Amino acid sequence: RGYLIAAPSVFRSGVEEAISVTIFNSAKETTVQIQLVVKGETVSRSHGTVLDKGTIKLKVPSGLRGQAHLKVWGNRHLAEEGYIFHNYTTVTIDSKGSSVFIQTDKPVYKPKQKVLINLFMVTSDLRPVNDRVR
């Protein structure tokens, strides 16, 4: 019996983040709860049920920056087996920024072929940034 939680190490303020949960050799659905805690205060929480594997979304409130604890635990009905796991880690919350997308004209190149690329930047809400990259 074991589990694997995969989450980003940097969360973006104002963005819904995805946390992947895998529970090995699971015979029954497990209720998984997630909390984001900043300075001892729970700022966001989410939950879902997982049988084998699943993804749970967690909305990060706007305006947060710095360190936070991501707490994750799974349980079944307390009359049965109680907590299966409980763990936490430290994550960084960063403000929303822009992203750079790189597009090439081919998926694979041969030696000495010319590589043609397009670069474009978008804001966190996927609107283009006006600055042109050359």
DSSP file (Angstrom, degrees, kcal/mol; ACC not computed):
  #  RESIDUE AA STRUCTURE BP1 BP2  ACC     N-H-->O    O-->H-N    N-H-->O    O-->H-N    TCO  KAPPA ALPHA  PHI   PSI    X-CA   Y-CA   Z-CA
    1    1 A R              0   0    0      0, 0.0     2,-0.3     0, 0.0    24,-0.1   0.000 360.0 360.0 360.0 133.4    0.0    0.0    0.0
    2    2 A G  E     -A   24   0A   0     22,-0.7    22,-2.1     2,-0.0     2,-0.3  -0.963 360.0-139.3-166.7 179.1    1.4    3.4   -0.9
    3    3 A Y  E     -A   23   0A   0     -2,-0.3     2,-0.4    20,-0.2    20,-0.2  -0.973   1.0-152.8-149.5 159.9    0.6    6.7   -2.6
    4    4 A L  E     -A   22   0A   0     18,-2.7    18,-2.6    -2,-0.3     2,-0.5  -0.983   7.5-169.0-139.2 125.7    2.2    9.3   -4.8
    5    5 A I  E     -A   21   0A   0     -2,-0.4     2,-0.5    16,-0.2    16,-0.2  -0.971   5.0-169.9-114.2 125.6    1.3   13.0   -4.9
    6    6 A A  E     +A   20   0A   0     14,-2.6    14,-2.8    -2,-0.5    -2,-0.0  -0.972  18.8 152.6-119.4 122.3    2.6   15.1   -7.7
    7    7 A A        -     0   0    0     -2,-0.5    12,-0.1    12,-0.2     4,-0.0  -0.969  47.8 -92.5-143.2 155.3    2.2   18.9   -7.5
    8    8 A P        -     0   0    0      0, 0.0     3,-0.1     0, 0.0     9,-0.0  -0.347  23.1-140.7 -64.6 150.8    4.1   21.9   -8.9
    9    9 A S  S    S+     0   0    0      1,-0.2    83,-2.4    82,-0.1     2,-0.5   0.694  93.5  49.0 -83.7 -19.8    6.8   23.4   -6.6
   10   10 A V  E    S-c   92   0B   0     81,-0.2     2,-0.3    83,-0.0    83,-0.2  -0.980  74.1-163.5-121.8 121.2    5.7   26.9   -7.6
   11   11 A F  E     -c   93   0B   0     81,-3.4    83,-3.0    -2,-0.5     2,-0.5  -0.764  17.2-129.4 -98.3 148.1    2.0   27.8   -7.6
   12   12 A R  E >   -c   94   0B   0     -2,-0.3     3,-1.7    81,-0.2    48,-0.3  -0.854  23.7-115.0-101.2 130.7    0.8   30.9   -9.4
   13   13 A S  T 3  S+     0   0    0     81,-3.2    49,-0.3    -2,-0.5    83,-0.2  -0.406 100.3  14.7 -61.8 131.3   -1.4   33.4   -7.6
   14   14 A G  T 3  S+     0   0    0     46,-1.1     2,-0.3    47,-0.5    -1,-0.3   0.569 104.4 113.1  81.6   9.5   -4.9   33.5   -9.0
   15   15 A V    <   -     0   0    0     -3,-1.7    45,-2.3    46,-0.2     2,-0.7  -0.870  69.6-122.6-117.6 147.4   -4.5   30.3  -11.0
   16   16 A E  E     - B   0  59A   0     -2,-0.3    43,-0.3    43,-0.2     2,-0.3  -0.804  34.6-158.9 -86.7 116.7   -6.2   26.9  -10.6
   17   17 A E  E     - B   0  58A   0     41,-2.9    41,-2.9    -2,-0.7     2,-0.5  -0.665   8.7-132.3 -98.0 152.3   -3.4   24.3  -10.0
   18   18 A A  E     - B   0  57A   0     -2,-0.3     2,-0.5    39,-0.2    39,-0.2  -0.898  14.2-165.3-107.8 130.8   -3.7   20.6  -10.6
   19   19 A I  E     - B   0  56A   0     37,-2.6    37,-2.8    -2,-0.5     2,-0.4  -0.972  13.5-145.3-115.0 123.2   -2.5   18.1   -8.0
   20   20 A S  E     -AB   6  55A   0    -14,-2.8   -14,-2.6    -2,-0.5     2,-0.4  -0.741  14.7-166.8 -92.8 133.2   -2.1   14.5   -9.3
   21   21 A V  E     -AB   5  54A   0     33,-3.2    33,-2.4    -2,-0.4     2,-0.4  -0.978   8.8-179.5-125.1 127.8   -2.9   11.7   -6.8
   22   22 A T  E     -AB   4  53A   0    -18,-2.6   -18,-2.7    -2,-0.4     2,-0.5  -0.995   6.0-169.1-125.0 128.1   -2.1    8.0   -7.2
   23   23 A I  E >   -A    3   0A   0     29,-3.8     3,-0.8    -2,-0.4   -20,-0.2  -0.968  20.3-138.2-117.9 116.7   -3.0    5.4   -4.6
   24   24 A F  E 3  S+A    2   0A   0    -22,-2.1   -22,-0.7    -2,-0.5    28,-0.1  -0.463  78.0   2.2 -78.7 142.9   -1.4    2.1   -5.2
   25   25 A N  T 3  S+     0   0    0      1,-0.2     2,-0.5    -2,-0.2    -1,-0.2   0.861  84.5 174.5  53.0  42.9   -3.3   -1.2   -4.7
   26   26 A S    <   +     0   0    0     -3,-0.8    -1,-0.2     1,-0.2     3,-0.1  -0.696  20.5 178.2 -85.2 123.2   -6.5    0.7   -3.9
   27   27 A A        +     0   0    0     -2,-0.5     2,-0.3     1,-0.1    -1,-0.2   0.696  69.7  31.3 -93.5 -22.9   -9.5   -1.5   -3.4
   28   28 A K  S    S-     0   0    0     22,-0.1    24,-0.3    24,-0.0     2,-0.1  -0.883  94.6 -86.5-132.1 161.2  -12.0    1.3   -2.6
   29   29 A E        -     0   0    0     -2,-0.3     2,-0.4    22,-0.1    22,-0.2  -0.407  41.7-150.0 -64.5 144.0  -12.4    5.0   -3.4
   30   30 A T  E     -D   50   0B   0     20,-2.6    20,-2.7    -2,-0.1     2,-0.6  -0.968  10.2-131.6-119.6 133.7  -10.4    7.3   -1.1
   31   31 A T  E     -DE  49  75B   0     44,-2.3    44,-2.3    -2,-0.4     2,-0.5  -0.752  26.1-162.5 -82.4 122.6  -11.5   10.8   -0.2
   32   32 A V  E     -DE  48  74B   0     16,-3.4    16,-2.0    -2,-0.6     2,-0.4  -0.927   4.8-167.6-111.6 129.1   -8.5   13.1   -0.8
   33   33 A Q  E     -DE  47  73B   0     40,-3.1    40,-2.3    -2,-0.5     2,-0.4  -0.921   0.8-167.4-117.7 142.9   -8.4   16.6    0.8
   34   34 A I  E     -DE  46  72B   0     12,-3.0    12,-2.3    -2,-0.4     2,-0.4  -0.988   4.2-176.3-131.6 136.9   -6.0   19.3    0.0
   35   35 A Q  E     -DE  45  71B   0     36,-2.6    36,-2.8    -2,-0.4     2,-0.5  -0.989  17.3-151.0-131.7 144.0   -5.2   22.6    1.8
   36   36 A L  E     -DE  44  70B   0      8,-2.7     7,-2.8    -2,-0.4     8,-1.2  -0.975  22.8-167.8-110.6 119.1   -3.0   25.5    1.0
   37   37 A V  E     -DE  42  69B   0     32,-2.9    32,-2.9    -2,-0.5     2,-0.5  -0.934  10.7-174.1-118.4 125.3   -1.8   27.1    4.3
   38   38 A V  E >  S-D   41   0B   0      3,-2.7     3,-2.1    -2,-0.5    30,-0.1  -0.979  76.0 -18.1-119.4 122.4   -0.1   30.5    4.5
   39   39 A K  T 3  S-     0   0    0     -2,-0.5    -1,-0.2     1,-0.3     3,-0.1   0.876 129.2 -50.5  50.3  44.7    1.2   31.7    7.9
   40   40 A G  T 3  S+     0   0    0      1,-0.2     2,-0.5    -3,-0.1    -1,-0.3   0.415 117.6 110.0  80.0  -1.7   -1.0   29.2    9.8
   41   41 A E  E <   -D   38   0B   0     -3,-2.1    -3,-2.7     2,-0.0     2,-0.5  -0.918  69.9-126.6-111.9 130.1   -4.1   30.2    7.9
   42   42 A T  E     +D   37   0B   0     -2,-0.5    -5,-0.2    -5,-0.2     3,-0.1  -0.620  31.0 173.2 -72.7 118.3   -5.9   28.0    5.4
   43   43 A V  E     +     0   0B   0     -7,-2.8     2,-0.3    -2,-0.5    -1,-0.2   0.616  65.1  12.4-102.9 -17.0   -6.3   30.1    2.2
   44   44 A S  E     -D   36   0B   0     -8,-1.2    -8,-2.7    16,-0.1     2,-0.3  -0.981  61.3-178.7-157.8 147.3   -7.6   27.5   -0.1
   45   45 A R  E     +D   35   0B   0     -2,-0.3     2,-0.3   -10,-0.2    14,-0.2  -0.991   4.5 169.0-147.2 154.5   -9.0   24.0    0.1
   46   46 A S  E     -D   34   0B   0    -12,-2.3   -12,-3.0    -2,-0.3     2,-0.3  -0.966   6.9-171.3-155.4 164.6  -10.3   21.3   -2.2
   47   47 A H  E     +D   33   0B   0     -2,-0.3     2,-0.3   -14,-0.2   -14,-0.2  -0.982   8.7 161.8-156.5 164.7  -11.2   17.6   -2.2
   48   48 A G  E     -D   32   0B   0    -16,-2.0   -16,-3.4    -2,-0.3     2,-0.4  -0.966  37.2 -98.7-170.2 172.1  -12.2   14.8   -4.4
   49   49 A T  E     -D   31   0B   0     -2,-0.3     2,-0.4   -18,-0.2   -18,-0.2  -0.879  32.9-165.9-108.4 142.6  -12.4   11.0   -4.5
   50   50 A V  E     -D   30   0B   0    -20,-2.7   -20,-2.6    -2,-0.4     2,-0.5  -0.990  15.7-174.3-131.4 130.5   -9.8    8.9   -6.1
   51   51 A L  S    S-     0   0    0      2,-0.4     2,-1.9    -2,-0.4   -22,-0.1  -0.966  84.6 -33.6-119.4 110.5   -9.8    5.2   -7.1
   52   52 A D  S    S-     0   0    0     -2,-0.5   -29,-3.8   -24,-0.3     2,-0.3  -0.534 131.4  -1.6  73.8 -72.5   -6.2    4.3   -8.2
   53   53 A K  E     +B   22   0A   0     -2,-1.9    -2,-0.4   -31,-0.3     2,-0.3  -0.994  67.7 142.7-148.8 156.0   -5.4    7.8   -9.7
   54   54 A G  E     -B   21   0A   0    -33,-2.4   -33,-3.2    -2,-0.3     2,-0.4  -0.976  37.6-108.1-172.7 176.9   -6.9   11.1  -10.3
   55   55 A T  E     -B   20   0A   0     -2,-0.3     2,-0.4   -35,-0.2   -35,-0.2  -0.979  20.0-163.3-126.2 136.5   -6.4   14.9  -10.4
   56   56 A I  E     -B   19   0A   0    -37,-2.8   -37,-2.6    -2,-0.4     2,-0.3  -0.981  14.8-140.1-120.7 130.0   -7.7   17.4   -7.9
   57   57 A K  E     -B   18   0A   0     -2,-0.4     2,-0.4   -39,-0.2   -39,-0.2  -0.679  13.9-167.4 -90.4 141.8   -7.8   21.1   -8.8
   58   58 A L  E     -B   17   0A   0    -41,-2.9   -41,-2.9    -2,-0.3     2,-0.5  -0.982  14.6-141.1-131.5 118.9   -6.9   23.8   -6.2
   59   59 A K  E     -B   16   0A   0     -2,-0.4   -43,-0.2   -43,-0.3   -14,-0.1  -0.692  13.2-148.6 -82.5 122.0   -7.7   27.5   -6.8
   60   60 A V        -     0   0    0    -45,-2.3   -46,-1.1    -2,-0.5   -16,-0.1  -0.814  23.3-119.5 -91.1 122.5   -4.9   29.7   -5.5
   61   61 A P    >   -     0   0    0      0, 0.0     3,-0.9     0, 0.0   -47,-0.5  -0.228  30.0-104.6 -61.5 150.0   -6.2   33.1   -4.3
   62   62 A S  T 3  S+     0   0    0    -49,-0.3     3,-0.1     1,-0.2   -48,-0.1  -0.355  98.9  35.1 -69.2 153.5   -5.0   36.2   -6.0
   63   63 A G  T 3  S+     0   0    0      1,-0.3     2,-0.3    -2,-0.1    -1,-0.2   0.428  82.6 129.8  86.4  -0.2   -2.6   38.5   -4.3
   64   64 A L    <   +     0   0    0     -3,-0.9     2,-0.3    30,-0.1    -1,-0.3  -0.641  25.5 165.9 -89.1 146.0   -0.5   35.8   -2.5
   65   65 A R        +     0   0    0     -2,-0.3     2,-0.3     2,-0.1    29,-0.2  -0.981  37.0  31.2-150.9 151.3    3.3   35.6   -2.7
   66   66 A G  E    S- F   0  93B   0     27,-2.3    27,-3.9    -2,-0.3     2,-0.2  -0.708  93.0 -12.7 107.8-155.0    5.9   33.7   -0.7
   67   67 A Q  E     + F   0  92B   0     -2,-0.3     2,-0.3    25,-0.2   -28,-0.2  -0.574  56.3 169.4 -91.2 149.2    6.0   30.3    1.0
   68   68 A A  E     - F   0  91B   0     23,-2.3    23,-2.9    -2,-0.2     2,-0.5  -0.969  32.0-116.7-149.2 160.9    3.0   28.1    1.8
   69   69 A H  E     -EF  37  90B   0    -32,-2.9   -32,-2.9    -2,-0.3     2,-0.7  -0.901  17.8-153.8-102.1 131.0    2.4   24.6    3.1
   70   70 A L  E     -EF  36  89B   0     19,-3.1    19,-1.6    -2,-0.5     2,-0.4  -0.926  16.8-167.6-101.7 113.1    0.5   22.2    0.8
   71   71 A K  E     +EF  35  88B   0    -36,-2.8   -36,-2.6    -2,-0.7     2,-0.4  -0.879   8.1 178.4-107.2 132.8   -1.2   19.7    3.0
   72   72 A V  E     +EF  34  87B   0     15,-2.9    15,-2.7    -2,-0.4     2,-0.3  -0.998   4.3 165.9-134.7 132.6   -2.7   16.5    1.5
   73   73 A W  E     -EF  33  86B   0    -40,-2.3   -40,-3.1    -2,-0.4     2,-0.4  -0.996  17.0-155.5-145.7 154.2   -4.5   13.6    3.2
   74   74 A G  E     +EF  32  85B   0     11,-2.2    10,-2.8    -2,-0.3    11,-1.4  -0.976  19.3 162.6-128.6 140.5   -6.6   10.7    2.2
   75   75 A N  E     -EF  31  83B   0    -44,-2.3   -44,-2.3    -2,-0.4     8,-0.2  -0.972  23.9-146.6-149.1 164.7   -9.1    8.8    4.3
   76   76 A R        -     0   0    0      6,-1.5   -46,-0.1    -2,-0.3     2,-0.1  -0.512  64.6 -44.1-113.2-172.3  -12.0    6.4    4.0
   77   77 A H    >>> -     0   0    0     -2,-0.2     3,-2.4     1,-0.2     5,-1.0  -0.372  56.2-130.2 -57.0 130.7  -15.0    6.2    6.3
   78   78 A L  T 345S+     0   0    0      1,-0.3    -1,-0.2     3,-0.2     5,-0.1   0.760 106.4  64.5 -59.4 -24.3  -13.6    6.5    9.8
   79   79 A A  T 345S+     0   0    0      2,-0.1    -1,-0.3     3,-0.1    -2,-0.1   0.755 111.3  38.0 -68.4 -22.3  -15.6    3.5   10.9
   80   80 A E  T <45S-     0   0    0     -3,-2.4    -2,-0.2     2,-0.0     0, 0.0   0.828 136.1 -27.8 -92.3 -90.8  -13.5    1.4    8.4
   81   81 A E  T  <5S-     0   0    0     -4,-0.6    -3,-0.2     1,-0.2    -2,-0.1   0.500  71.1-152.3-115.2  -5.0   -9.8    2.2    8.1
   82   82 A G      < +     0   0    0     -5,-1.0    -6,-1.5     2,-0.0    -1,-0.2  -0.329  61.2   8.8  69.1-150.6   -9.4    5.9    9.0
   83   83 A Y  E     - F   0  75B   0     -8,-0.2    -8,-0.3     1,-0.2     3,-0.1  -0.422  51.1-175.4 -69.0 134.6   -6.5    7.9    7.5
   84   84 A I  E    S-     0   0B   0    -10,-2.8     2,-0.3     1,-0.4    -9,-0.2   0.805  72.2  -9.4 -92.9 -41.1   -4.5    6.2    4.8
   85   85 A F  E     - F   0  74B   0    -11,-1.4   -11,-2.2     2,-0.0    -1,-0.4  -0.990  52.6-174.7-153.7 157.7   -2.0    9.0    4.4
   86   86 A H  E     + F   0  73B   0     -2,-0.3     2,-0.3   -13,-0.2   -13,-0.2  -0.910  24.0 146.6-154.0 126.9   -1.3   12.5    5.6
   87   87 A N  E     - F   0  72B   0    -15,-2.7   -15,-2.9    -2,-0.3     2,-0.3  -0.974  21.4-163.0-155.7 164.9    1.6   14.6    4.4
   88   88 A Y  E     - F   0  71B   0     -2,-0.3     2,-0.3   -17,-0.2   -17,-0.2  -0.980   2.8-172.5-149.9 161.5    2.7   18.2    3.6
   89   89 A T  E     - F   0  70B   0    -19,-1.6   -19,-3.1    -2,-0.3     2,-0.5  -0.958  30.9-104.3-147.5 163.5    5.4   20.1    1.7
   90   90 A T  E     - F   0  69B   0     -2,-0.3     2,-0.3   -21,-0.2   -21,-0.2  -0.799  38.7-179.6 -93.7 132.5    6.5   23.6    1.3
   91   91 A V  E     - F   0  68B   0    -23,-2.9   -23,-2.3    -2,-0.5     2,-0.4  -0.854  24.4-121.8-124.8 162.6    5.6   25.3   -2.0
   92   92 A T  E     -cF  10  67B   0    -83,-2.4   -81,-3.4    -2,-0.3     2,-0.6  -0.887  15.4-151.5-105.0 135.8    6.3   28.8   -3.4
   93   93 A I  E     -cF  11  66B   0    -27,-3.9   -27,-2.3    -2,-0.4     2,-0.3  -0.943  20.7-177.9-107.0 123.3    3.5   31.1   -4.5
   94   94 A D  E     -c   12   0B   0    -83,-3.0   -81,-3.2    -2,-0.6   -30,-0.1  -0.828  30.3-100.7-118.8 155.2    4.5   33.5   -7.2
   95   95 A S        -     0   0    0     -2,-0.3     2,-0.1   -83,-0.2   -81,-0.1  -0.335  52.4 -85.4 -70.6 158.4    2.6   36.2   -8.9
   96   96 A K        +     0   0    0    -83,-0.2     2,-0.2   -84,-0.1    -1,-0.1  -0.385  57.4 175.8 -64.2 139.8    1.2   35.5  -12.3
   97   97 A G        -     0   0    0     -3,-0.1     2,-0.2    26,-0.1    -1,-0.1  -0.630  30.8 -80.4-130.9-169.8    3.7   36.2  -15.1
   98   98 A S        -     0   0    0     -2,-0.2     2,-0.3    25,-0.2    25,-0.2  -0.592  34.9-142.1 -95.8 161.7    4.0   35.9  -18.8
   99   99 A S  E     -G  122   0C   0     23,-2.7    23,-2.3    -2,-0.2     2,-0.5  -0.924   5.3-140.9-122.4 148.6    4.8   32.7  -20.7
  100  100 A V  E     -G  121   0C   0     -2,-0.3     2,-0.4    21,-0.2    21,-0.2  -0.939  13.6-161.9-110.9 128.0    6.9   32.3  -23.8
  101  101 A F  E     -G  120   0C   0     19,-3.0    19,-2.0    -2,-0.5     2,-0.5  -0.908   1.7-160.0-109.0 137.2    5.8   29.8  -26.5
  102  102 A I  E     -G  119   0C   0     -2,-0.4     2,-0.4    17,-0.2    17,-0.2  -0.973   7.8-173.0-119.5 126.8    8.3   28.6  -29.1
  103  103 A Q  E     -G  118   0C   0     15,-2.8    15,-2.6    -2,-0.5     2,-0.3  -0.970   3.1-164.8-121.6 132.5    7.0   27.1  -32.4
  104  104 A T  E     -G  117   0C   0     -2,-0.4    13,-0.2    13,-0.2    11,-0.0  -0.760  27.0-126.9-111.1 162.1    9.2   25.4  -35.0
  105  105 A D  S    S+     0   0    0     11,-1.5    12,-0.1    -2,-0.3    -1,-0.1   0.635  94.0  29.4 -83.2 -12.5    8.3   24.6  -38.6
  106  106 A K        -     0   0    0     10,-0.3     3,-0.1     1,-0.1    -1,-0.1  -0.981  67.4-137.0-141.7 152.4    9.3   20.9  -38.2
  107  107 A P  S    S+     0   0    0      0, 0.0     2,-0.4     0, 0.0    -1,-0.1   0.811  94.6  25.6 -77.9 -28.2    9.3   18.4  -35.4
  108  108 A V  S    S-     0   0    0      2,-0.0     2,-0.3     0, 0.0     0, 0.0  -0.997  70.6-158.4-138.3 140.1   12.7   17.0  -36.3
  109  109 A Y        -     0   0    0     -2,-0.4     3,-0.1    -3,-0.1     6,-0.1  -0.854  11.4-136.3-116.8 152.7   15.6   18.5  -38.2
  110  110 A K    >   -     0   0    0     -2,-0.3     3,-2.0     1,-0.1    -2,-0.0  -0.694  49.0 -73.3 -97.7 158.7   18.5   16.9  -40.1
  111  111 A P  T 3  S+     0   0    0      0, 0.0    -1,-0.1     0, 0.0     3,-0.1  -0.231 118.1  12.6 -54.1 138.5   22.1   18.3  -39.7
  112  112 A K  T 3  S+     0   0    0      1,-0.3     2,-0.2    -3,-0.1     3,-0.0   0.435  91.2 136.4  74.0   4.4   22.7   21.6  -41.4
  113  113 A Q    <   -     0   0    0     -3,-2.0     2,-0.3     1,-0.1    -1,-0.3  -0.554  62.1-108.1 -77.0 147.6   18.9   22.3  -42.0
  114  114 A K        -     0   0    0     -2,-0.2     2,-0.6    -3,-0.1    -4,-0.1  -0.584  28.7-141.0 -75.2 133.3   17.7   25.8  -41.3
  115  115 A V        -     0   0    0     -2,-0.3     2,-0.5    -6,-0.1    -1,-0.0  -0.869  13.8-163.6 -99.3 121.8   15.6   26.0  -38.2
  116  116 A L        +     0   0    0     -2,-0.6   -11,-1.5     2,-0.0     2,-0.3  -0.911  15.6 176.3-105.7 128.0   12.6   28.4  -38.5
  117  117 A I  E     -G  104   0C   0     -2,-0.5     2,-0.4   -13,-0.2   -13,-0.2  -0.942  24.0-153.4-132.7 153.0   11.0   29.4  -35.2
  118  118 A N  E     -G  103   0C   0    -15,-2.6   -15,-2.8    -2,-0.3     2,-0.4  -0.986  14.3-166.1-117.8 134.5    8.2   31.7  -34.0
  119  119 A L  E     +G  102   0C   0     -2,-0.4     2,-0.3   -17,-0.2    14,-0.3  -0.974  12.4 168.7-118.1 135.0    8.4   33.1  -30.5
  120  120 A F  E     -G  101   0C   0    -19,-2.0   -19,-3.0    -2,-0.4     2,-0.4  -0.994  20.6-146.1-147.1 146.7    5.5   34.7  -28.8
  121  121 A M  E     -G  100   0C   0     -2,-0.3     8,-2.5     8,-0.3     2,-0.3  -0.854  14.3-173.1-110.5 141.6    4.7   35.8  -25.3
  122  122 A V  E     -GH  99 128C   0    -23,-2.3   -23,-2.7    -2,-0.4     2,-0.0  -0.956  23.2-118.9-130.4 152.7    1.3   35.8  -23.6
  123  123 A T    >   -     0   0    0      4,-3.1     3,-2.2    -2,-0.3   -25,-0.2  -0.217  46.4 -88.6 -76.6 177.1    0.2   37.1  -20.2
  124  124 A S  T 3  S+     0   0    0      1,-0.3    -1,-0.1     2,-0.1   -26,-0.1   0.746 131.5  53.9 -63.8 -22.5   -1.3   34.8  -17.6
  125  125 A D  T 3  S-     0   0    0      2,-0.1    -1,-0.3   -29,-0.0   -27,-0.1   0.161 122.8-107.7 -96.2  19.6   -4.7   35.2  -19.1
  126  126 A L  S <  S+     0   0    0     -3,-2.2    -2,-0.1     1,-0.2   -28,-0.0   0.714  72.6 140.5  65.2  27.2   -3.3   34.1  -22.5
  127  127 A R        -     0   0    0      1,-0.1    -4,-3.1     0, 0.0    -1,-0.2  -0.794  59.4-100.3 -94.2 143.5   -3.5   37.6  -24.1
  128  128 A P  B     -H  122   0C   0      0, 0.0     2,-0.4     0, 0.0    -6,-0.3  -0.308  28.3-125.0 -65.4 143.2   -0.5   38.5  -26.3
  129  129 A V        -     0   0    0     -8,-2.5    -8,-0.3     2,-0.1   -31,-0.0  -0.720  16.5-136.6 -83.3 137.8    2.2   40.7  -24.9
  130  130 A N  S    S+     0   0    0     -2,-0.4     2,-0.2     2,-0.1    -1,-0.1   0.746  74.4 100.1 -71.8 -24.4    2.7   43.8  -27.2
  131  131 A D  S    S-     0   0    0      1,-0.1     2,-0.5    -3,-0.0   -10,-0.3  -0.436  70.4-137.8 -66.1 131.3    6.5   43.7  -27.2
  132  132 A R        -     0   0    0     -2,-0.2     2,-0.4   -12,-0.1   -12,-0.1  -0.790   8.4-145.7 -95.9 130.1    7.8   42.1  -30.3
  133  133 A V              0   0    0     -2,-0.5   -14,-0.2   -14,-0.3   -12,-0.0  -0.793 360.0 360.0 -93.5 131.3   10.7   39.6  -30.1
  134  134 A R              0   0    0     -2,-0.4    -1,-0.1     0, 0.0    -2,-0.0   0.359 360.0 360.0-120.1 360.0   13.2   39.6  -33.0
